[in-house]
Structure formats: C-alpha cells, structure tokens
C-alpha cells in the first residue's frame, strides 16, 4: 500500500510472479480507491483464488503450471543426480494461459484433481502397508530360520544366504566385538586355516563409527557420497549398510552389507534390517548358551560313565568273594554238611547271621551292578516260559523261610488254584518279587505280608501288600528314584534306596507297569502288571468295550476248571468253546482272551491253535495256558514223565531224580542246562 501511495502516475497492468502477489496488489488498489476495471491483472501458478477472480472479472488471466509434468521432470533429474549421470543444461514445460474463456474447464480439472487426492493418498498408504507387510513376513521367515539354528558357523552361513536372497546384497560380513582384545573379529562362515581377520575401532572405518554412535549407516552410493568415501579395503562396494548387532543394551558386533551396484532403501527397509541384526544377536547368544550346555553335558556324561564303569568293576570284583562266602556258609548249614561233623548250636546261629548279612550285602552288590547296567541301557532280559503258580510259590517261601521267625508278622501267599504260564525272564522276575518282599519285610514289624496274583486280561496282576507304616502321597513317586530311602521316626534308614528303582526298570523291560497304593499308618501295596503271552508274540490287543467280553476255552473236559470259573466271575466274562465248528465261533465272537487247559489237552487242539495263530486279531489276544491241578496226576504227552519249572535249586532237582530213579539203581545221570556253573552245582 505504501508503494502504491507513492506512485505519481497510474499504471495499465499488474503482472505478479505468483497469483498471490497479483491478488495482493489488486486488493491494495481497491482499498486505496485506485481500482480501475481497465487495468490488466495477470498472475502465475493457476491458484484456485486466481481462477475465482478470473471468473468474477477482477483478474484477467493466470499462467497455469502443469504440476504433474513438472514434478515428473524434477524426480527424473533427482534420480539421474543420485546415480551420477550427467544432467541436462535446460529443461522445460508447457504452461497454459487461463482466461475467462477457459477458466471453467481449468477449474473443473483442478476440482477433480483435488477430489482424487484422498484416493491417491489412500493408495500410497496402502502400498506402504503392503510393503511393510511383505517386509515383516520376510523378517519373520528369516527370524524363524535363524532362530532354529544353534551352531555359530552354520548361523553365519545362513544369515549371509538369507540377506543376499531377500535384500539383494552381494557380500555379508559379520564382525563380532571382542571385549577382551578390544577388536572387531570377522566371523568366518567356513573354517579356514589362515589367520583371523581382526580390526581395531580406529582402522575399521565406518564399522568403528557405528560402534561408537550405536546407529546404522546407510550409503546408497559410496562413489557419490560427500560424507562417506569408498573404503579401500572393499573398493567394489558401491552401496553399503552397516548395522549394530544388539543384545539388550550390549553391542555384540556389526553386520556389514555390501552391494556392487547402487541400492535405494526406504526407512522401513532399514528398520527391518536393524530388526534382523538384533534377532541375529539373540540367535548368536542362544547358540553360545547351547554350546556351553552341550560341553557341560559331555563333561557330566564322561564323569558319569567313569562313575558307572567304576561302580560296575567294583561290584563285579565284590561278587566273587561274596559268592564264596555264601557258598561255604550254605554248605556248612546244610544237613548233612560236607564235613560230616555235628556243628554246635552257637556256631550254627553265627553261620546263619553270616549268611543273612552276606545275602543282604550280595543283594546290595547286585543292585549296584544292575543300576550301572541300566544307566548305559545294558540291562537285558531273556524271556522263558514259566509255570506261574509253582514259580511264585517257590520264590515266596524262599523269602518267607529266610526272613527270620517272628510271631508278630504273618507271611501269606494268596494264589488261585491255577494260573496260566507267562513269558518272562525267570531270574529277573524272581528278583522283582524278592525285592518287593524284602522291602515289605524291612518296614513291617507286626501284621502281615501278602503275595497275591490274579488274571486281569491282558495282564497277570501280582501284588505285595504289607501292614507297615505306609508312604505319604508326596513321596510315592520319589521312592522309585535311585538312592532315595524313606526315613521313619524311631527307625534308621535301611539300604541305599536302589531296590524299587531297579524293580520298576525290570518290570518295564518285561513290557509291564508298576504302581503303588499306600497311606500313612495303613501299609502299602505294590502292584505289578505283566503282559500275558499271545500266539503271535506281538503287542496284545484290548477287547472292544462295546461288545460283551468272552473267554474262549480250549478243553476236552466238559467241566470248566474252577480257576477259570472264578476268573470269569470276577472279570464278567462268559465262556465259549470252539466245538465242532470253530469257524462259526471265529466269525461270531470277539473274545477278550483265549484259554487252553493242558490237563485235558488233545492232539486236535494243536490244529486249532495253529489256525488261531494265523488269525490277524485272535493271535494278539492274551493266551492263558493252564497247567495241571496242584497235586493232580499229570496226563502229559507220550515220552514226558514230569515237568520241572526253572529256576530250580539243586536239592529239589536231586529229590525229583531220586523219586524217579530207585536208589538201588546205578548208572549215569544226564543233567541238561545251558549254564556251566549250574551244571557243576547240580
């Protein structure tokens, strides 16, 4: 306004270098009363206010600048400059004069462009979101891959491959910071015999700058960068990204990425690369911790193997003299003894004490030896066919007769009249039962100790029950761990806590299971479930719950044995016989078990058994083979006089042979056994 007041003469036209200046002059002249409709007012840019002024006649024209064309040329020139290409001396565009004749058309075009602007912005945002989503997916895939690796060298190889494949870099260098040496050490992806590549912070250049600033550095083109010139150590690196590797607030090293051509990155790309570097730091620390754990485990396993080997050797060396002590003691206690001398009663009492103590020590030695074998998976079983009832009877009385006379404890054996044969290792099964009986005798001062058995298809159920102090619930699982003993008030711990641990292992080797039922002050019951044999030798099948359970009995006797009748009553089974048409029975029923009564066996039974063995389902059912009634006269196959169930002691075998062979007869006796030591004892 001041300039307009100082003008001495009027002017005919106003030309503004922008529409806003031209409109400002118009308004100032109007305010000073100098407005003249004949004065031409022209501006530049095609501003919407200028278009409105042209429409109402207060402005003559404006020069519209094509923003799309001009912007495209500007971007093209910027890209050429970034790539180092030569720039043109001049560039031009095509302006458009806007007057009252075409102002409506230009205004309409500008309104349409303004209306489309939100759509364009949404599209740009959507594209950014898509790029971010792709980048997150890529980072997640890389993180999953490197997160599953626990070897440092393999981790270096994999991270190099993934960055090259997903981000287009030609060389990936991983430098780790050695705090002790104050050096950056190159992590080689492959083992090399040459010396390590180590750089101090001063000679590492940009990597040292990243370590000091704790920020990434991105150079799109090192040959056209004023801040970061090319590194002479890597002259072929055109584009470069250097990222710090974080673990919390600690810097583990730097990730140096090289490209042989210029690369442009959005900020989101750099954020994704930094996230990848940080994930690499976590993966590397996990790999270090894993390697430390592996080394510690190897050291512990080596020490454990040495302990196990020492334990096995010492136990083995102790068994030999203990066998001699027990052998001579047992021989001296036998009647008549090998010395043909009547021993005085005090000496016999002392020898019994020696034998009992030696037997306990031998049991401890055997437990230690079994534990050492179990820890290296060398504990094995050799299954044999065992006549269950006589076996249990013999083992029970072996323990009951040697446990010491006590009117306060009643030893009871509760077995059915007949039990089926089972497939088990006789030595190990004997050890299982003796361990449980010995454990019961240790803690039972008065009351009873009971060994029982019954058939629960597909298992033979054995249990040992005592009236001892019982075991609290929180300790019932711990007592099966090695070297765990239960301490009771007014009683010092006995043994070293190996019996139950080894017993459970032996039961598991037989394919069975072992459980405990106990309450404090109400005694304990240990349950052992051993799988019954099948015709196929494969795992047993469980009976279908939707079908009424059936037991198929192979017997030539019309009367069902009492043991089977009691079993069927307890288990809710109905008895069916094959009869003359076994095929009809095979198609009709789905049995829970098969039973064969040897007391009334007939030759045709073998044919049916062979057919059952080839049946896909019936061959996997529990197969109960019942021997002869206790005390009954055996009706065995031709050529067989009697059956002796292993293991058998020397004295019972001699008694059987003497019963079969008259004393006045002379001649050799053939003893057949696969154990040479047993042959010498016999």
Secondary structure, DSSP 4 states (H G I P E B T S, - for coil): -HHHHH-SS--SEEE-SSHHHHHHHHHHHHHTT---TTSEEEEES--HHHHHHHHHTS--EEEE--HHHHHHHHHHHHHHHHHTPPPPS------EEE-TTTHHHHHHHHHHHHHHHHHHHHHHHHHHHHHHHHHHHHHHHHHHHHHT---HHHHHHHHHHHHHHHH--SEEEEEEEETTTTEEEE--SS--SS---EE-TTTTTHHHHHHHHTS-EEES-GGG-SSSPPPGGGTT--EEEEEEEEETTEEEEEEEEEESS-----HHHHHHHHHHHHHHHHHHHHHHHHHHHHHHHHHHHHHHHHHHHHHHHHHHHHHHHHHHHHHHHHHHHSSS-TT-----HHHHHHHHHHHHHHHHHHHHHHHHHHHHHHHTT------EEE-HHHHHHHHHHHHHHHS---TTEEEEEE--S--B-EEE-HHHHHHHHHHHHHHHHHH-SSEEEEEEEEEETTEEEEEEEE-SS---GGGTTGGGSTT----BTTB---S-S-HHHHHHHHHHHTT-EEEEEE-TTS-EEEEEEEEPP-SSSSPPPPPPTTS--EEEEE-S-SSPPHHHHHHHHHHT-EEEE-TT-HHHHHHH---SEEEEEGGG--HHHHHHHHHHHHSTTGGGSEEEEE-PPTTPPP-PPTT-----PSS--HHHHHHHHHHHS-TT--S------S-HHHHHH-
